């Protein structure tokens, strides 16, 4: 991967975020500006294969937190079929509250693939300033547990954020 110009010093760490669903704390990779003060925040919902080098590169800007971490291809597919709508919203809600409690004046969300579905679902429930969905899978279907009982796309009217959705016409998980 080519080196990129660092415009801001960014501090990274792994944290454990308590979630109000009785489960153990959620692991999160956090990148934040070294400069003091309140900074806008973006929750990044990773793709099916976890917090990869690419996802860390996206996160290491001066405003990002990643809510959950699934490792590897097999773990990703196993996670896909174990995720529930309630559990997913609890995880993202906990990340959102952590950022809000930390003084973030505005919170947006970026979702990649499965994370795009997670972000779309969360935007219907949370007061997000912005939503970007990149190749978000299964949003118009009930093929995976987080899209049940009703397709996530049916919640569109509840989204108050500014929205950008990026999809490919030949992506079977998107169509």
C-alpha positions as CSV (number, residue, x, y, z in Angstrom):
1,X,0.0,0.0,0.0
2,X,1.5,3.4,-0.9
3,X,2.4,5.7,1.9
4,X,0.0,8.6,2.5
5,X,0.6,12.1,3.7
6,X,-0.3,12.4,7.3
7,X,-2.2,15.7,7.7
8,X,-2.9,15.1,11.4
9,X,-1.2,13.0,14.0
10,X,-3.6,10.1,14.8
11,X,-3.6,8.0,18.0
12,X,-4.9,4.4,17.7
13,X,-5.9,2.0,20.4
14,X,-8.1,-1.0,21.0
15,X,-10.8,-0.5,23.6
16,X,-13.6,-2.5,25.2
17,X,-17.0,-0.9,25.0
18,X,-19.8,-2.0,27.3
19,X,-23.0,-3.0,25.5
20,X,-26.4,-3.1,27.3
21,X,-27.3,-6.6,26.0
22,X,-25.7,-8.7,28.6
23,X,-22.8,-9.8,26.4
24,X,-19.2,-9.2,27.2
25,X,-17.8,-5.7,26.2
26,X,-17.4,-5.2,22.5
27,X,-13.8,-4.8,21.1
28,X,-13.3,-1.7,19.0
29,X,-10.3,-0.2,17.1
30,X,-10.3,3.5,17.7
31,X,-8.4,6.2,15.8
32,X,-8.6,9.8,17.0
33,X,-6.7,13.0,16.5
34,X,-3.8,13.7,18.9
35,X,-4.9,17.3,19.0
36,X,-7.2,18.2,22.0
37,X,-10.8,19.2,21.6
38,X,-14.1,17.9,20.3
39,X,-13.9,16.3,16.9
40,X,-16.6,14.9,14.6
41,X,-16.8,11.2,14.7
42,X,-17.5,8.4,12.2
43,X,-18.4,4.9,13.2
44,X,-17.0,2.5,10.6
45,X,-18.8,-0.8,10.2
46,X,-16.3,-3.1,8.6
47,X,-16.9,-5.6,5.8
48,X,-17.5,-9.3,6.3
49,X,-13.9,-10.1,6.9
50,X,-13.2,-7.9,9.9
51,X,-10.8,-5.0,10.6
52,X,-8.4,-5.6,7.7
53,X,-5.4,-3.4,6.8
54,X,-7.6,-1.5,4.3
55,X,-10.3,-0.8,7.0
56,X,-7.5,0.3,9.5
57,X,-6.2,2.6,6.8
58,X,-9.7,4.1,6.3
59,X,-10.0,4.5,10.1
60,X,-6.7,6.2,10.7
61,X,-8.1,9.6,9.8
62,X,-8.7,12.1,12.6
63,X,-12.3,11.1,13.4
64,X,-13.0,7.4,13.2
65,X,-14.1,4.5,15.5
66,X,-14.8,0.9,14.4
67,X,-17.6,-0.7,16.4
68,X,-17.0,-4.4,16.1
69,X,-14.3,-6.8,14.9
70,X,-14.7,-10.2,13.2
71,X,-11.5,-11.8,12.1
72,X,-11.0,-13.8,8.9
73,X,-13.2,-15.2,6.1
74,X,-14.6,-18.2,7.9
75,X,-15.3,-16.1,11.1
76,X,-17.0,-13.5,8.9
77,X,-19.4,-15.9,7.3
78,X,-20.2,-17.5,10.7
79,X,-20.8,-14.0,12.1
80,X,-23.1,-13.2,9.2
81,X,-25.5,-15.9,10.2
82,X,-25.3,-15.3,13.9
83,X,-25.9,-11.5,13.9
84,X,-29.3,-10.4,15.1
85,X,-31.0,-7.1,14.5
86,X,-31.2,-6.4,18.2
87,X,-27.6,-7.3,18.9
88,X,-26.3,-5.3,16.0
89,X,-28.2,-2.2,17.1
90,X,-27.0,-2.7,20.7
91,X,-23.4,-2.8,19.4
92,X,-23.6,0.3,17.2
93,X,-25.7,2.1,19.8
94,X,-22.9,1.5,22.4
95,X,-20.3,2.8,20.0
96,X,-22.5,5.9,19.3
97,X,-23.0,6.6,23.0
98,X,-19.2,6.2,23.6
99,X,-18.5,8.9,21.0
100,X,-21.3,11.1,22.2
101,X,-20.1,10.8,25.8
102,X,-16.6,11.6,24.5
103,X,-17.8,15.0,23.2
104,X,-18.2,14.3,19.5
105,X,-20.4,17.2,18.2
106,X,-21.5,15.2,15.2
107,X,-21.5,11.5,14.4
108,X,-21.7,9.9,11.0
109,X,-21.4,6.3,9.9
110,X,-19.6,4.5,7.0
111,X,-20.5,0.9,6.2
112,X,-18.6,-1.4,3.9
113,X,-20.4,-4.5,2.5
114,X,-22.1,-6.2,5.5
115,X,-21.1,-3.1,7.4
116,X,-23.1,-1.1,4.9
117,X,-26.2,-3.0,5.9
118,X,-25.3,-2.4,9.5
119,X,-24.9,1.3,8.9
120,X,-28.2,1.6,7.0
121,X,-30.0,-0.2,9.8
122,X,-28.4,1.9,12.5
123,X,-29.2,5.2,10.6
124,X,-32.9,4.3,10.9
125,X,-32.5,4.2,14.7
126,X,-29.8,6.8,15.6
127,X,-29.4,10.5,15.1
128,X,-26.6,10.3,12.6
129,X,-25.4,13.5,10.7
130,X,-24.3,11.5,7.7
131,X,-24.4,8.0,6.3
132,X,-22.2,6.4,3.6
133,X,-23.0,2.9,2.4
134,X,-20.4,1.3,0.2
135,X,-21.6,-1.9,-1.5
136,X,-24.0,-2.6,1.3
137,X,-25.2,-6.2,1.0
138,X,-28.7,-7.7,1.6
139,X,-30.4,-4.3,2.4
140,X,-33.5,-5.1,0.2
141,X,-33.8,-8.7,1.3
142,X,-34.5,-10.9,4.3
143,X,-31.7,-13.3,3.4
144,X,-29.6,-12.7,6.6
145,X,-30.8,-12.5,10.2
146,X,-30.2,-8.7,10.6
147,X,-32.6,-8.1,7.7
148,X,-35.5,-9.8,9.5
149,X,-38.4,-9.7,10.1
150,X,-38.8,-6.9,7.5
151,X,-36.2,-5.9,4.8
152,X,-33.9,-3.2,6.2
153,X,-34.7,-1.0,3.2
154,X,-38.3,-0.7,4.5
155,X,-36.9,1.5,7.3
156,X,-35.6,4.2,4.8
157,X,-38.3,6.7,5.9
158,X,-36.8,6.7,9.4
159,X,-33.3,7.9,8.2
160,X,-32.7,11.6,8.9
161,X,-29.0,11.7,8.0
162,X,-27.6,12.8,4.7
163,X,-27.1,9.6,2.7
164,X,-24.7,8.5,0.0
165,X,-25.1,4.9,-1.3
166,X,-22.5,3.4,-3.6
167,X,-23.4,0.1,-5.4
168,X,-22.4,-1.9,-8.4
169,X,-25.0,-3.1,-10.9
170,X,-23.6,-6.6,-11.0
171,X,-23.1,-7.2,-7.2
172,X,-25.5,-10.0,-6.3
173,X,-25.4,-9.2,-2.6
174,X,-26.6,-5.6,-3.4
175,X,-29.2,-6.3,-6.0
